[in-house]
Amino acid sequence: MVDEGLVRTGYDEVALTSLSTADFSGIAQTVAGIVDGDTEGRLSVSLPSLRVDAFGVDIAAQVQKGRRTGLTFAPEAGTWRMRQVINKLIGEEDLYNAVDSAYSQGWRRVKLYFLTGLPTETDEDTLGIAAMAENCVAIGRRHLKNPSVTLSVGGFVPKPFTPFQWFGQNTEQELHRKIGLLRDALRGNRNVQFKWHDTRASVIEGTFSRGDRRLGAVIERAWRSGATFQEWSESFSFDTWTDALAAVGLGVEQYAYRHREEDECLPWDHIDAGLHKDFLWQDWTDALEEVGLPDCRWTPCYDCGACTGWGVEHVVASAVPPAGGSQGTGQDLGVGGVTPRVLAVPEVSAVPGATAVPVELGARL
């Protein structure tokens, strides 16, 4: 299919896209089959959705045979505590091993994607993002003279049908302050390129993410006021949206910033997305207590409703989790925040003006 597509289109890049491409057990062999047919070295294979605990040297070795594109990893939170809150059970060892695999196979740049403004996030958690980026640079220096990390940070936007649908989004001022913390922490580090999403756009997104039918009038009013191509940063107008909200007696405070209660009737409650509302509430309380749920493919069913409600019966290729575990299953969650000894990565201070001091290996970040 790939060979025929390349011949018919003239394209020279193939993207293997899924929610988590590296979860496919035959991904290394699939990539090898694609690049081995490219005798001129012009073809590039990109894996735009990579979970760091599923990426290793074998995949990196196959991808690098073709023309290299970027590698993007999404730890999403800068500390193990925060990753337990959002149930992304990726340990320090998972991330650093993935980055080490990439640099060891010749990549000069990796991209890391994070969120700020997550529930219960502190300044220490926010600065953990900068520390993790700088630690990745330190790993790269084991293989390259001048490794590069592109750090991309977006403001967290709670969405319906998730455990965080009850969470009051950080204000625009708070999101802006946290971006400032990271900018100051990374100032002067030429190996880390810091990019961030417009915090004002995140607030408007959050308003419509959990809005109700009354926002229809807001959209029309904003459009009549010239709000077109709002996804383009040069066209986005925060004031146009807040003025349109105010004109109909609404505001971002009631939609984006406000915490919801358990018994509140939500605008999307009449829609069946397959998830039980009581399960989501329990998941929300677990998040506040920093309790992550292991991968349900290898645990007893949590009865969230996603499978039972739609009559889905999963067939898993392996009856046991992959080597090293997956999303908490088969892993020791008690050491998720421990820096792996094998990498010997010194802790890098994220505090502006402070000197980076090596710490005892195995210490928590």
N, C-alpha and C positions, 0 to 999 in steps of 0.2 A: 504494500500500500504506500509506504513512504517513497520507495524508488519510483513508482509510477507517478506519484504526486509531484516529485521533484522534476521529472522529465516533462510533465504536462504544464507546469507553472513557471519553471525557471527559478524558483526560490532556492536559497542556499541555507536556510535555517529551519530546523524541525523543533517544535516545542511539544514536549510530552506533559500534558496538563491534566491535573486531577486535584482533589482536595489534599492529597499527600502522595505525590508520585513515588517516593522511595518506599512506601508501604508495599508496593507490588513486589512479590518475592522474586520475580524474574527480571527486575529492572536492569541489573548489570548486563545480563545476557541480551536484553532487548536493545540497549544502547550500543553494545558491541556489534550487534548485527547491522545496525544502521551505519555506524562510522566505518566499519571494516570495508564497506562497499565504496567508500569515498577515497579513491586512490590519489586524488590530486590535493587533498587536504583543504578543500574549500568549504566543506559542509560544517555547520555548527549545530550542536544539539543542546538545547536548553531545558532545564528542569526548573520551571518557575515556582514550584510549590514543594519546598523541601523541609521536612521535619528533621531537626538536627539530630535526634536520637536514632534516625534511620539512615543517615548518610555516613558513608565510610570510605576508606581508601579504595575499595573495589569499584564503587560507583565513580569516584573521582578519577580513577585511572582510565576508565572507559570514556568518560566525557572529554577528558583532556586530549584524547587522540584526534579529535576534530578541532576545528577553529574555535578557540575559547570564547565563551560569552560570560556574563557575570553569574555569580552564585549568590543567591539571597537566602538567608536564614532568618527565621522569625521567633526568637526567644520570647518576645512580647513584653516581658517584665524583667527588670534588672536584678532582682533578688529572688532567691528560692522561696522566701516567705510569700512574695507577691504571686509567684507562679503557682503556689498551692491555692491561693485565693481564687485565681482564675482557672484553676484545674488544668493548667498546662504543665504537667509534671516532667519538665526537662531539667535535669540536674546540671551543675557546673561542668561535670565531666563530659556530659553529652555534647554541650556546646563547644567546649575547647577541643575535644577529639575531632569534631566535624571540621572546625576551622583549621586544625593541624593537618587533617587529611587534605584539605583544599590547598593550603600553602605548600605542602610537601609534594603535590603533583603539579606545581608550577603556576598556580593562580597567584596573581599579584594583588588582587583586590577582592574582598568579600563585602557584601552588603548585609547589614543587620537591621531588622525592623522591630521597633518597640512601640508600646502604648504608654502614655502617661495620663494621670487622672483616674486611675483604676480605684475600685473600692478599697478603703483603708490605707491607701498609699501615703507614705510619709516622705519627707525630704531625703531621708537615707535611702529609701527605695528608688527614688528618682535619680539620685546621684549614682546608684548602683548601675544604671544604664551606661553612664560615662565610664565607670571603672571597668565594666565588662568590655566595652569597645577598646579601651586602652590595653587591657590584658590580651585581647585578640591581636593587637599590633605587636605586643611582646612575643606572642607565639610566632607570628609571621617572621620576626627577626631571626628566628632559629633557622629559617630557610632562605630568606631574602634580605637584601641590604635595605630596601625601602618599601616594606609592605604598606598596603593602604586598606582602610576600613571606611566604608560609607555608612554612616549612622542615620537612619531615617526614623523619625518619631512623629506619631500622630496622637491627637487627643482622643481619649476613649469616649465612644458614643454608645450608651445602652440601647439595646434593641428588644423588640417584642419577642415573646416565646423563648426567652433566655432567662437564666436565674437573675440577671441584672436588670430586668425590666422594672424592678421596684426601686432601683438606685437613682438618687439625684445626681445628675452629671455635675462635674466641676464647673464652676463659673468661668467665663472667658478670662476674667482677670487672674484666676487661680491657674488656669492652663498656661496663660502667658508667663506667669511668674515661674512655673516649673520649667518651661522652655528656656527662660533666662538662666535658671540654675545650671542647666546642662550646657548652655552656650558659654557661660563663665567658666565652668569646670574644664571645658575642652579648649578654651582660648589658648592659642600658641602651639597647639599640637597639630603639626602639619600632616601627620599620618592619618588623622581622622577628619573626614569631611562630614559635617553635621548639616542635615536637612530636616525641616519640620513642616508639618501641615498647618495652614492658617487656623489659629485657634478660634477666630470668629466664624469661619466656615463650619468648624466642628460643632459650635453651639447651634447654628441654624440647622445643620443636619440632625442634631439631637432633638430639636424642636419638632421637626417633621417625622422623625423616626417613631416617636411615641405620641403623635398628635391624633386628633379626632376630626370629624367631618367639618367642624367649623373652620379648619385651616384651608378649606377649598376657596373661601372668599379671600383669604390672605394671598394665596397663590395668584388668583386673578388680579387682585389689586397691585401686587408687586409686578406682575407682567405688564399691566397697563402703565406702570411707572417706569418701564424700561428694563426690567430684570430679565435679560436674556443671556444665554451662554454663561450661566452662573457657576458652572464647573470650571471655567477658565479663570485663573487667578486675576488676570488683568481686567476681567469684566465683573467680578464678584463685588457686590455692594452690600455690606452689612447693614448700613443705615436704611437702605430701601426695604429690607425685610423687617427690621424692627419698627419702621414707620408704618408698614402695612399691618403688622400685628396690632400696633397701638390704635390704628384707625378703626378696628373692629372690636376694640376692648380686650385684646389678648396680649400676652407677653411671653418671653422665653422663660421667665421664672416659673410659670405654672406648668409648662410642658417639659422643659429640659432640666431645670435645677431642682425641682421638687421631688422629695422622696415619696414613694407610694406605700400605703399600708396593705397588709395581707388581705383584708376583706374588701378592698376598694374594687369597684367594677371598672375594669380597664377597657379602653375603646375597642380592643381586638378580641375580647372574651367570646364574642359570638362566632369567631372563626376557629375551626378545628385544624390545628397544625400537627396533630398527632401526639403532642406532649401533654401529660397531665399537669394541671396547674399546681396541685399539691406537691408533685415531685419537684417542680421548678422552685417552689417556695422552700422546700427542704434543702435543695441544692444551694439556694441563696443563703440560708442560715449556716450550712456547712462551709460556704465560702468565707463568711464572716469569722468562722472559727478556724479558718485555714486548714480545712480538711478536704483533700483532693480525692476524687473517685478514680480508681484504677480502670484500665481499659476493659469494657464489659464483654469483649470478645472472649476473654479467658477468665471471667468471674461469673458467679451467679447473676441472673438477670436483675436489674434494678427496678424493673417495671416502670420505666419512664413513659411508656405508651408508644414510643416510636416504632417498635417492632410489633408488639402485641396488637396495637390498635389498627394496624394496616395489614396484619396477617403475614408479616415478613418472617421468613425462617432463614437465618444466616447459615452459610456453609463456609467454614473457615479452613484454609488450606492446611493449617497445622493445629493440632490439639493442644499445643503448648506455646507460650509466648516466644518470640524470637530471642536469640542470644542477646543478653544484656537487658531484656525486658522491653516493654512498650507501654508508655503512658502510665507508669506506676505499677503495672502488673509484672511480677517477677523481678522487682527492683526494691532495694532497701531505701525507702523514702527518708529514713533518718539521716542519710548522708547526702541528700540532694544538694545541699549548699556547701559541700566540702570541695575545695580545690583539689583536683587529682594530683597525686604525687608524681605520677609518671611524666607530667608536663613541666613540672618545676616552674610554675608561673608565679612570679612575685606579685603581690597585691599592689595595684597602682592606685595612688590616692586620687580621688575625684574632687578634692577640695582645692579651690583656686589658691595658688601661691604656696601650697604645701609641697614637701619633698616626698617623692615616692620612696617608701621604705619596704624592703623585702620582709615578708612575714614567714613564720614557720609553715612549712608545707603541710597541707591538710587543714589549715585554719579556715574558718568560715568567712565568706565575703559578706 
